[in-house]
Amino acid sequence: MDFLDPQKQKAHATRLAIGYAVIGLTLLLGTTILLYQAYGFGIDRNGRVIQNGLVFFSSQPAGAKILVNGQNRAATNTRLILAAGGYTVQLQRIGYNTWRRAITVDGGSVERFDYPFLVPTTLTTAVTKQYTEAPSFASQSNDHHWLMIPTISQDQLDLYDLSVAKPVAKPLVLPTAIFAAGTATTGWVPVVWASDNRHVILQRLYQRGGQAGSEYVLLDRQDPAQSQNLTTLLGFNPSQLELKGGAYDQYYAYDQNAQQLFTATLKKPTPVPLLQDVLGFETDGTTVLYATADGAPAGRVFIRMIVGAKTYTIHESLAGMPLLALANYRGIRYVAVGTNADNKVFVYKDPAATLDSKQVLVPIEILKTTAANYVAFSTNARFVVAEDGQQFTVYDAETNKGYAFTAKAPLDVPQLHAAWMDGFHLDYVSSGKLNILDFDGTNVQALSAASPSYLPFFTQNYHTLYTLDANKALTSTPLLTPADQ
């Protein structure tokens, strides 16, 4: 019997040891290979070790061909494994303009290009409604569902439901009983939509006894009779009125002459003082960012931030028009601050946590823009732009990269700056047409006719564009070809 033979037992044990060693080496080699693959390493056709990157491409509409250095590789939406290096990428789909971008792939990296917006080569625009006079404003709800435009009567609005294929104006009569006595409406200015997309704050412009004035009205688009005069409730007419956290019944009220900031609610409308010596402010409901000369050296201002019960001084700037923006990206607070006198906008990441930990607060990016007049985060909070006319600088919080570019076409007056179309694209009107461009200034595309006095409006899926043009017409333009509609 073999198990009683010492020689055979020894040979059996040796075979087992060799087998286990081979299995162990195989597992170790496999694990090493998988680890190197996870970090992007591979072998090219010449047997050389290279490091790859993983790149995802998406597009609207989907199904566009992905050409890498002129070679067709796949169709969106998909991922490609590319060796580290530089590439020229094109996305092509029949009936649409080609999207182009030069990219650099880093070994072991994962990058996403899920924002390319393909525009039809031929756009067909139709008139939704022809107005006889230029509306004083046009405003769209946060969810892109509702569009509001005043009519010639001034105290009546057209309300459009943009979720239907062919929206029709529904009359919305404002309750004149809540207006200041003895006044005649001369115009309206949209202020802000509440997060419920039902309430909107409007500033009513009026004349009384030959004198111009204004007041704030909280309009309930669903039940106009429930609208309220906020100026009357607050007991004064703020220079600026903002919602707290997007709630229609919670407010920040700013008195520019007194340089005071107040809070108030519909239930308790008596203003409660919050801050003094305020030169300008920005808020997202939980955090207040403001500029003040209080305690600052002559000719300088401090930028401070209130988070909960704490106040932080995060920056010192030259005295000038405050430029303030804040956003939360992937759970981290970002702020962009400065003044138009700085010729720079400073971007900080999580300033409160940095100062709480007793670390030195330094900007993660400086957006160099001469006499910037605008700073804002994109709708997804990933990007922040600083702008002065045709000069743009942008910071990307995800990749920690900055971009600077000059728009080739000037902005039509009275437009002061571009605006974020969505999380990745900017738009502005030039030469009577709406232009859209990627966050880095590439892929500039001219769309339909538009007036620079109004923002463009997109449906929730961005399949249709609505604009008010120079002929006082509300128009609609499909952004898909007939085959894709």
C-alpha positions in Angstrom: 0.0 0.0 0.0 1.4 3.3 -1.1 0.6 5.2 2.1 2.9 2.8 4.0 5.8 3.3 1.6 8.0 6.2 2.9 9.6 6.8 -0.5 6.2 7.1 -2.2 4.9 9.3 0.6 7.9 11.6 0.2 7.3 11.8 -3.6 3.6 12.5 -3.1 4.4 15.3 -0.7 6.9 16.7 -3.1 4.3 16.7 -5.9 1.8 18.4 -3.7 4.3 21.1 -2.7 5.2 21.7 -6.3 1.5 21.9 -7.2 0.8 24.4 -4.5 3.8 26.4 -5.5 2.6 26.5 -9.1 -0.9 27.5 -8.0 0.5 30.2 -5.8 2.7 31.6 -8.5 -0.2 31.5 -10.9 -2.4 33.4 -8.5 0.4 35.9 -7.8 1.0 36.4 -11.5 -2.7 36.8 -12.2 -3.2 39.2 -9.4 -0.1 41.2 -10.6 -1.5 41.3 -14.1 -4.9 42.4 -12.9 -3.3 45.0 -10.7 -1.2 46.4 -13.6 -4.3 46.3 -15.8 -6.2 48.2 -13.2 -3.5 50.9 -13.4 -3.8 50.9 -17.1 -0.7 48.9 -18.1 -0.8 46.8 -21.2 1.4 45.4 -24.1 1.3 47.1 -27.5 1.8 45.3 -30.8 5.5 45.6 -30.6 5.6 44.0 -27.2 6.4 47.2 -25.3 4.8 47.9 -21.9 2.4 50.9 -22.2 0.0 52.5 -19.8 -3.6 53.0 -20.9 -6.4 55.3 -19.8 -10.1 54.6 -19.8 -12.3 57.2 -21.6 -16.1 57.3 -21.6 -18.0 59.1 -24.4 -21.6 60.0 -24.4 -23.6 62.4 -26.5 -27.1 64.0 -27.1 -28.4 62.4 -29.2 -26.7 59.0 -28.5 -25.3 56.8 -31.3 -22.8 59.2 -32.7 -19.6 57.7 -34.3 -16.5 58.2 -32.2 -13.5 59.0 -34.4 -10.1 58.9 -32.7 -7.3 60.4 -34.8 -9.7 60.0 -37.8 -10.3 56.3 -37.1 -13.8 55.0 -36.3 -13.6 53.3 -32.9 -17.2 52.9 -31.6 -20.4 54.8 -31.1 -21.6 56.8 -28.1 -22.5 55.8 -25.4 -19.4 53.6 -24.7 -15.9 53.4 -23.2 -12.6 53.2 -24.9 -9.2 52.1 -23.7 -6.6 54.4 -25.1 -2.8 54.5 -24.6 -1.5 57.5 -22.7 -1.0 60.4 -25.1 -2.8 63.1 -27.1 -5.7 62.5 -29.4 -8.1 64.4 -31.7 -11.7 63.1 -31.1 -14.7 63.7 -33.4 -18.3 62.7 -32.7 -20.3 62.4 -35.9 -24.0 61.6 -36.5 -25.9 62.0 -39.8 -27.8 65.3 -39.8 -25.7 66.9 -37.0 -22.7 69.2 -36.8 -19.5 67.4 -35.8 -18.3 67.8 -32.2 -14.5 68.1 -31.9 -12.0 68.1 -29.1 -8.3 67.5 -28.5 -7.9 65.3 -25.4 -4.9 64.1 -23.4 -5.1 60.7 -21.8 -3.1 60.0 -18.7 -2.0 56.4 -18.0 -4.2 54.8 -15.3 -6.8 57.7 -15.5 -10.5 57.5 -16.0 -12.1 60.4 -17.9 -15.7 61.1 -18.9 -16.9 63.2 -21.8 -20.6 62.8 -21.2 -21.6 66.4 -22.2 -21.2 66.6 -26.1 -24.3 68.4 -27.4 -24.9 67.7 -31.1 -26.8 70.4 -33.0 -28.7 69.6 -36.3 -27.0 71.0 -39.4 -30.4 72.4 -40.4 -32.6 74.1 -37.9 -36.3 74.7 -38.4 -37.8 77.5 -36.3 -41.6 78.1 -35.9 -43.5 80.9 -34.3 -45.3 79.9 -31.1 -46.8 83.3 -30.5 -46.4 86.7 -32.1 -46.4 89.6 -29.6 -47.3 93.1 -30.7 -44.9 94.7 -28.2 -41.7 93.5 -26.7 -42.5 91.8 -23.4 -40.8 93.3 -20.4 -39.5 89.9 -19.4 -39.6 86.2 -19.9 -38.8 83.7 -17.1 -38.6 80.0 -16.9 -39.1 77.8 -13.8 -36.2 75.8 -12.4 -37.5 72.5 -13.7 -37.9 74.0 -17.2 -41.6 73.1 -17.1 -43.2 76.6 -17.1 -42.5 79.7 -19.1 -44.0 83.1 -18.1 -44.3 86.2 -20.4 -46.2 89.4 -19.7 -48.8 90.5 -22.2 -49.5 94.0 -23.5 -51.9 94.6 -20.6 -48.9 94.4 -18.1 -51.1 92.9 -15.3 -51.7 89.7 -17.2 -49.1 87.0 -18.0 -49.0 84.2 -20.6 -48.1 80.9 -19.0 -46.8 78.2 -21.2 -46.5 74.5 -20.3 -43.2 73.5 -22.1 -43.7 69.8 -21.3 -46.2 69.5 -24.2 -45.3 69.3 -27.9 -47.1 72.5 -28.9 -47.5 74.8 -25.8 -50.3 77.3 -25.9 -50.4 80.5 -23.9 -52.7 80.3 -20.8 -53.8 83.7 -19.4 -52.7 84.3 -15.8 -54.3 87.5 -14.4 -52.4 89.1 -11.5 -54.4 90.2 -8.5 -54.2 94.0 -8.7 -55.8 94.4 -5.3 -52.4 93.6 -3.7 -50.6 96.3 -5.6 -49.7 99.7 -4.1 -52.7 102.0 -4.2 -52.9 104.5 -7.0 -50.2 103.0 -9.1 -50.0 101.9 -12.7 -47.8 99.0 -13.7 -45.0 100.0 -16.1 -43.1 96.7 -16.2 -42.0 93.6 -14.4 -38.6 92.1 -13.5 -38.2 88.4 -12.7 -36.3 87.8 -9.4 -36.3 84.1 -8.5 -38.4 81.0 -8.8 -38.9 78.9 -5.6 -37.8 75.3 -5.6 -41.5 74.2 -5.7 -41.7 75.7 -9.3 -45.1 77.1 -8.3 -44.1 80.4 -6.7 -42.0 83.1 -8.2 -40.9 86.5 -6.9 -41.4 89.3 -9.3 -40.4 93.0 -9.0 -43.3 95.2 -10.1 -42.3 98.6 -11.6 -44.9 101.3 -11.4 -45.6 105.0 -11.5 -47.6 107.0 -9.0 -48.1 110.8 -9.4 -45.4 110.9 -12.0 -42.8 109.2 -9.7 -41.3 105.8 -10.5 -41.3 103.1 -7.8 -41.2 99.4 -7.3 -42.4 96.6 -5.1 -41.9 92.8 -4.7 -44.8 90.4 -5.4 -44.8 86.7 -4.6 -46.8 85.2 -7.4 -48.6 81.8 -7.1 -48.9 80.7 -10.7 -51.2 77.9 -9.7 -53.6 80.1 -7.7 -52.9 83.8 -8.5 -55.4 84.9 -5.9 -53.0 83.6 -3.2 -50.3 85.9 -4.4 -48.9 88.4 -1.8 -47.2 91.8 -1.8 -43.9 91.1 0.0 -42.9 94.8 0.2 -46.1 95.5 2.2 -45.5 92.5 4.4 -41.9 93.3 5.1 -42.7 97.0 5.8 -39.9 98.2 3.4 -38.8 97.8 -0.1 -35.5 95.8 -0.2 -32.8 96.6 -2.7 -32.4 92.8 -3.1 -34.6 89.9 -2.1 -33.5 86.3 -2.1 -35.1 83.0 -1.1 -33.6 81.1 1.8 -32.9 77.5 0.6 -35.3 78.0 -2.3 -38.3 78.0 0.0 -41.0 80.4 -1.2 -41.7 81.6 2.3 -38.2 82.2 3.6 -36.2 85.3 2.7 -33.0 87.3 2.8 -33.8 91.0 2.4 -31.0 93.5 1.7 -31.1 97.2 2.2 -28.3 98.7 0.1 -28.6 102.2 1.5 -28.3 101.1 5.1 -25.9 98.2 4.1 -28.0 95.8 6.2 -29.1 92.2 5.6 -32.3 90.9 7.2 -34.1 87.6 7.4 -37.9 87.2 7.3 -40.6 84.6 6.7 -44.2 84.7 5.6 -45.4 83.7 9.0 -43.1 86.2 10.7 -42.6 89.0 8.1 -41.0 91.5 10.4 -37.4 91.7 9.3 -34.8 90.4 11.7 -31.3 92.0 11.4 -28.6 89.5 10.4 -25.6 91.6 9.3 -24.4 95.2 9.0 -21.9 96.9 6.8 -22.8 94.5 3.9 -21.6 95.7 0.5 -23.0 92.6 -1.4 -24.0 89.1 -0.6 -24.7 85.7 -2.1 -26.4 82.7 -0.4 -27.5 79.2 -1.0 -29.8 79.0 2.0 -27.4 77.4 4.4 -24.4 79.6 3.9 -24.1 83.4 3.4 -21.1 84.8 1.6 -20.7 88.6 1.8 -18.3 91.5 1.3 -17.7 94.1 4.0 -15.4 97.1 4.7 -15.8 96.4 8.5 -12.3 96.1 10.0 -10.6 96.1 6.5 -7.7 98.5 5.7 -8.5 101.6 3.7 -9.3 100.8 0.1 -9.8 97.1 0.9 -12.8 94.8 1.7 -13.1 91.5 3.5 -15.0 88.6 2.1 -16.6 86.7 4.9 -18.7 83.6 5.1 -21.4 82.5 7.7 -21.8 78.8 8.2 -24.2 78.0 11.0 -23.1 80.0 14.0 -19.6 80.7 12.8 -18.2 83.6 10.7 -15.0 83.1 8.7 -12.9 85.8 7.0 -11.7 84.0 3.8 -10.3 86.7 1.6 -9.2 90.4 1.3 -9.8 92.3 -1.9 -9.4 95.7 -3.3 -12.6 97.8 -2.8 -14.9 97.5 -5.8 -18.0 95.7 -7.0 -18.2 92.4 -5.1 -18.0 89.2 -7.2 -19.4 86.3 -5.1 -20.5 82.8 -5.9 -20.8 79.5 -3.9 -21.8 76.0 -4.6 -21.6 72.5 -3.2 -19.9 69.9 -5.5 -19.9 66.3 -4.4 -20.4 67.3 -0.8 -17.6 69.9 -0.8 -18.1 73.6 -0.5 -16.5 75.8 -3.2 -16.5 79.6 -3.2 -15.4 82.1 -5.8 -14.7 85.6 -4.5 -13.2 88.9 -5.4 -14.1 92.4 -6.8 -14.0 93.9 -10.2 -11.0 95.9 -9.1 -8.9 92.8 -8.4 -8.7 91.7 -12.1 -8.9 88.2 -10.5 -11.4 85.9 -9.0 -10.1 83.5 -6.3 -11.6 80.0 -5.9 -11.4 78.3 -2.6 -12.2 74.7 -1.7 -13.9 73.9 1.6 -12.7 77.1 3.3 -14.5 76.6 6.6 -13.0 73.1 7.2 -9.5 74.5 6.3 -9.7 77.3 8.7 -11.2 75.1 11.4 -8.2 72.9 11.2 -5.9 75.9 11.6 -4.4 75.5 8.2 -3.5 78.4 5.9 -6.2 79.0 3.4 -4.9 79.4 -0.1 -6.9 79.5 -3.4 -7.0 76.3 -5.5 -7.4 78.5 -8.6 -7.1 82.1 -9.6 -9.2 83.1 -12.5 -7.4 86.1 -14.1 -10.1 88.2 -15.8 -9.6 91.9 -16.3 -12.5 93.9 -14.6 -14.7 90.8 -14.4 -18.4 91.7 -14.2 -19.8 88.2 -13.7 -19.0 85.0 -11.7 -21.2 82.0 -11.5 -21.2 78.2 -11.0 -22.7 75.9 -13.5 -26.0 74.2 -12.7 -24.2 71.0 -11.7 -21.7 73.1 -9.6 -18.7 71.5 -11.3 -17.5 74.6 -13.1 -17.2 78.2 -12.2 -16.8 81.0 -14.8 -15.5 84.5 -14.4 -16.2 86.8 -17.4 -15.6 90.2 -18.7 -17.3 90.7 -22.1 -15.6 88.3 -24.5 -13.0 87.2 -21.9 -13.7 83.9 -20.1 -11.8 82.0 -17.4 -13.3 78.7 -16.1 -12.3 76.3 -13.3 -13.2 72.6 -13.3 -13.6 71.2 -9.8 -13.6 67.6 -10.9 -10.3 67.7 -12.9 -8.7 70.6 -11.0 -8.0 72.3 -14.4 -8.5 75.9 -15.5 -9.3 77.2 -19.0 -9.1 80.7 -20.5 -10.5 81.8 -23.8 -11.8 84.7 -25.8 -15.2 84.4 -27.5 -14.7 85.2 -31.2 -18.1 86.9 -31.5 -19.0 89.9 -29.3 -22.1 89.8 -27.1 -25.0 91.8 -28.4 -26.2 94.7 -26.1 -27.9 95.0 -23.7 -26.5 91.6 -22.7 -23.9 92.0 -20.0 -22.6 88.5 -19.8 -23.1 84.9 -20.9 -25.1 82.4 -18.8 -24.9 78.7 -18.0 -27.1 76.7 -20.4 -26.7 73.6 -18.2 -23.9 71.9 -16.3 -21.4 72.0 -19.2 -22.4 74.7 -21.7 -22.5 78.5 -21.8 -24.8 80.5 -24.1 -25.0 84.1 -25.3 -26.6 86.1 -28.1 -24.3 87.4 -30.9 -25.2 89.0 -34.2 -28.9 88.3 -33.4 -28.4 84.5 -32.9 -28.1 82.4 -29.8 -24.6 80.8 -29.5 -23.8 77.8 -27.3 -20.3 76.6 -26.5 -18.6 74.1 -24.3 -17.2 75.1 -20.9 -13.7 75.3 -22.4 -14.7 77.6 -25.3 -14.8 74.9 -27.9 -17.6 73.8 -30.2 -19.2 77.2 -30.6 -22.5 76.7 -32.5 -25.0 79.3 -33.7 -28.6 78.3 -33.2 -31.8 80.3 -33.9 -32.6 84.0 -33.9 -32.8 85.5 -30.4 -33.0 88.9 -28.7 -30.2 89.7 -26.3 -32.8 91.1 -23.9 -34.0 87.6 -22.9 -32.5 84.4 -21.8 -33.1 81.3 -24.0 -35.4 78.6 -22.7 -34.9 74.8 -23.1 -37.3 72.0 -22.4 -36.4 69.6 -19.7 -34.7 67.1 -22.1 -33.1 70.0 -24.1 -34.8 68.6 -27.2 -36.5 72.0 -28.0 -35.2 75.6 -27.7 -37.5 78.6 -27.2 -36.4 82.2 -27.8 -37.9 85.6 -28.1 -36.5 87.2 -31.2 -36.0 90.8 -32.4 -39.4 90.7 -34.1 -41.1 90.1 -30.7 -42.0 86.5 -31.5 -41.8 83.6 -29.2 -40.3 80.8 -31.4 -39.5 77.1 -30.9 -36.7 75.3 -32.6 -36.3 71.4 -32.4 -32.7 70.4 -31.5 -33.2 66.9 -32.9 -33.5 66.0 -36.6 -36.9 64.8 -37.8 -35.6 61.2 -37.8 -34.7 61.5 -34.1 -37.9 63.3 -32.9 
